[in-house]
Amino acid sequence: MSNVRDIRRRIKSVRSTAKITKAMQMVATSKMRRAQQQALMARPYAMLANKILAHCAASVDQHTHPLLDQREVKKTGVLLISTDRGLCGSLNTNLFRETLQYDAANTVFVTVGRKGKAFLARTGKKLLADFELMENARLAQTRKVSGFLTDLFLKGEIDRLDVLYSEFINTSTQRPMVRQILPIKELKALQVDHRGNSSERPALEKPLLEPEFEPSAAGVLGALLPHYVHFEVFQCFMEAKASEHSSRMVAMKNATDNAKELDKHLVLQANKMRQASITNEILEIATAQAAMS
Amino acid sequence: MPLRLEIVTPEAKTFDSDVDLVVLPGVEGEFGVLPGHEHLITQILPGELVVRQNNQEIYLAVGEGFVEVDADRVSVLTDMAVNANDIDEKEAEEARKRAEKALEEKGGVEDEAYQAMLRNSLAKIKVKQHRHR
């Protein structure tokens, strides 16, 4: 049977845990806000890119570009975007479940995030490369990853490229999502809304006037397509980041709530025991007095 | 008629105001844009972008990108745009060295990104040195 001192010690430990989880929750909240802000900043870029893309696509009849090349899929490349750290609820677990749909024999993985790397190593999947990105990665950094993958596709080492990441739906919901990046199936508009969400994407708008191109519409389109890929991958990263932080925020909020609940329970128990021991002592004194007189 | 110049990068809208003249580092040579230009879409190379605004010249280092020119608007889509005054030459020089070193050693994996880094830092250095003269 635990005594009062043991319970007091537990209360202390539960309270300090609650303090830590509370702090982590707050950090995750601010990081999530920053991730959303960053997604918002990318919006003018996406809009202008769309406009130029729409002009090019309208002026080029024959879409022939290596990045549009539909081949028979013998080997699939998957970019798995997971988190570096844990304590973010079921985010990574849900994500990893999706990897099961790929046939291990003809799939190669590229990872970003330590958790994904560890998972693939544990399950013996083919891991081609692992990239480490900083907390608030910019396009210049994610471009290393997308450039590497585009190269693989162009060299014919993979015939399709999927990105597996956590889609950010809202603060309490994130969903694992597979997005095919290469070959580019259809030129869809790039879009970023205020949450960094990019699930609904309208087709490109048809431009009214046909502009001049220098050197040529096909040339500009050809140069723009790699950027299109870079930006799509960048978007996936931003969404994955927003998902990670909001998932962690919710997980930490639950942890804090649970700790508070436990704390309440323990305090009650400690008080009861204290009362019981006081009652006992009084009883003892009373009995002793009665025996003496 | 004013000419609106906007420069957007994935991180921010770096420039958005009315100007008198823009000189861009196009793929087929530098070209200047005055108000009333024909509708044109073209690519730009990493280099120097000059803006004249109220008889003052502003120099920017830009990365690879695309431009849409309209009669009253120039929209630049690029991965980098830095005002010459904000360029730290030492830092750019270091970035250049890092990129060169990485290109020599690695060969392959992250080439494309390092080449972009190299081109961008060279553009920065060029713009900065141009300003000193």
Chai-1 contact restraints between the chains, C-beta under 6 A:
chainA,res_idxA,chainB,res_idxB,connection_type,confidence,min_distance_angstrom,max_distance_angstrom,comment,restraint_id
A,M41,B,E11,contact,1.0,0.0,6.0,A-B,restraint_1
A,M41,B,A12,contact,1.0,0.0,6.0,A-B,restraint_2
A,A42,B,P10,contact,1.0,0.0,6.0,A-B,restraint_3
A,P44,B,V8,contact,1.0,0.0,6.0,A-B,restraint_4
A,P44,B,K13,contact,1.0,0.0,6.0,A-B,restraint_5
A,Y45,B,V8,contact,1.0,0.0,6.0,A-B,restraint_6
A,Y45,B,P10,contact,1.0,0.0,6.0,A-B,restraint_7
A,L48,B,V8,contact,1.0,0.0,6.0,A-B,restraint_8
A,L48,B,S75,contact,1.0,0.0,6.0,A-B,restraint_9
A,L48,B,L77,contact,1.0,0.0,6.0,A-B,restraint_10
A,A49,B,L77,contact,1.0,0.0,6.0,A-B,restraint_11
A,I52,B,I41,contact,1.0,0.0,6.0,A-B,restraint_12
A,I52,B,F66,contact,1.0,0.0,6.0,A-B,restraint_13
A,I52,B,E68,contact,1.0,0.0,6.0,A-B,restraint_14
A,H55,B,I41,contact,1.0,0.0,6.0,A-B,restraint_15
A,R138,B,E11,contact,1.0,0.0,6.0,A-B,restraint_16
A,L139,B,P10,contact,1.0,0.0,6.0,A-B,restraint_17
A,L139,B,D79,contact,1.0,0.0,6.0,A-B,restraint_18
A,R143,B,A113,contact,1.0,0.0,6.0,A-B,restraint_19
A,K144,B,E110,contact,1.0,0.0,6.0,A-B,restraint_20
A,K144,B,A113,contact,1.0,0.0,6.0,A-B,restraint_21
A,G147,B,E112,contact,1.0,0.0,6.0,A-B,restraint_22
A,G147,B,A113,contact,1.0,0.0,6.0,A-B,restraint_23
A,F148,B,V109,contact,1.0,0.0,6.0,A-B,restraint_24
A,P211,B,H39,contact,1.0,0.0,6.0,A-B,restraint_25
A,P211,B,L40,contact,1.0,0.0,6.0,A-B,restraint_26
A,P211,B,I41,contact,1.0,0.0,6.0,A-B,restraint_27
A,E212,B,L40,contact,1.0,0.0,6.0,A-B,restraint_28
A,F213,B,I41,contact,1.0,0.0,6.0,A-B,restraint_29
A,E214,B,T42,contact,1.0,0.0,6.0,A-B,restraint_30
A,V220,B,I41,contact,1.0,0.0,6.0,A-B,restraint_31
A,V220,B,Q43,contact,1.0,0.0,6.0,A-B,restraint_32
A,A223,B,Q43,contact,1.0,0.0,6.0,A-B,restraint_33
